[in-house]
């Protein structure tokens, strides 16, 4: 690994209470997008940083990892997916400053989401947030068997994301805001894939075997059960200053622009009340 990349990783994860610098993140992206560049040592440096006792350093290391997952070469997330578990921060708590108590809670939740994102890649061999969408996209063209294997993985990742569960009053500094922005972008892409998979599943419902129908119904019920929380997540995004043009209109009474959720919701409710 080049010394410039090592320096960029260290500079992105200093104890300065501000989000990782765009320049350092850009240098890391340039490094891992280079042909045949090793990502293992970079992953090691960032993983070591999550062993810090400082909430600032740990949070910035997680944000850097998430940024590289989203914007970097696929080899990076492939490597992370080979690590099990990726982060062990279930008991992390920074007691050195008052803010550390609150931020530690979100670090624990954030690390769980990144663990699930990495695990999802290992289970379905792709980052579902980056797959082609639309009528000829990945989720719309899956077979029943593929959907029944893939949708529960998406559901688990989606639930982990929503469990970040930050309110506007919690997003009090640039570090947690940077994490929330990455989660917001993942949420839109993840939900779009999730919704398209549900629509495809519903279209196949009456041609399924009985055991597949039961499994599909369970998946649909869990999908519906998370919509209220997703709406709340989008409201928080609006309240913390994310441009309204970037936030899909989504509620249970109106047709949500961009995502077409109302159709899948109505069909889910109809099928839930149907018996063979």
Secondary structure as GFF3:
##gff-version 3
##sequence-region A 1 276
A	DSSP	alpha_helix	3	12	.	.	.	ID=ss1
A	DSSP	alpha_helix	22	32	.	.	.	ID=ss2
A	DSSP	alpha_helix	40	49	.	.	.	ID=ss3
A	DSSP	alpha_helix	55	71	.	.	.	ID=ss4
A	DSSP	alpha_helix	74	81	.	.	.	ID=ss5
A	DSSP	alpha_helix	98	124	.	.	.	ID=ss6
A	DSSP	three_ten_helix	128	130	.	.	.	ID=ss7
A	DSSP	three_ten_helix	139	141	.	.	.	ID=ss8
A	DSSP	alpha_helix	144	162	.	.	.	ID=ss9
A	DSSP	three_ten_helix	168	170	.	.	.	ID=ss10
A	DSSP	alpha_helix	174	204	.	.	.	ID=ss11
A	DSSP	three_ten_helix	205	207	.	.	.	ID=ss12
A	DSSP	alpha_helix	210	225	.	.	.	ID=ss13
A	DSSP	alpha_helix	227	239	.	.	.	ID=ss14
A	DSSP	three_ten_helix	244	246	.	.	.	ID=ss15
A	DSSP	alpha_helix	261	272	.	.	.	ID=ss16
###
